Amino acid sequence: SRSCTFMSAGLTLQQHNHYRNLVYRGKESKKPQKIVFLSSSLTTTRVQRVSSFRLKNLLESKRVTYHHVDLAIEDRADEFARLIGTRALPLLLIDDKVLGGEEEVQFLEDMGELDAKLGIDR
C-alpha cells in the first residue's frame, strides 16, 4: 500500500502530502512533448550542485530525451523565474509545467510514478 511505501521511505504523512501537492497534476499525455532540466553552473552552494547532479543522473538513467538549460550561460534566469514563479534550482519541467526539484522528482521515482510522467512504458 502507499502508506507503507512512504512510511518505509522515512516520510511522515505530512511530508508525503506536501510532496504530492507540489507534483504536477495536470492532464497527462502518453508521451510528453518537451522535458526541460533547468540548472545553473554558477550555483553557490554544494547542496544545489549535488541536487543538479542527482537530477541529471536520474534523467540519464531513464534514457529520456531532455533539453538542459544552464541559466548561468543563457542569462535568462529572470525570465524563467518570472514564468515559473520560483528561482529554486534545479528544476524539471514537462510540457512547460513544473514537475519539481530534485526531491520531488526523486519522490515520484520512489513511488513508482516518474516513468508515467516521463512517458516511459515499463
Secondary structure, DSSP 8 states (H G I E B T S, - for coil): -HHHHHHHTT--HHHHHHHHHHS--S---SS-S-EEEEE-TT--SHHHHHHHHHHHHHHHHHT---EEEEHHHHT-HHHHHHHHS---SSEEEETTEEEE-HHHHHHHHHHT-HHHHHT---
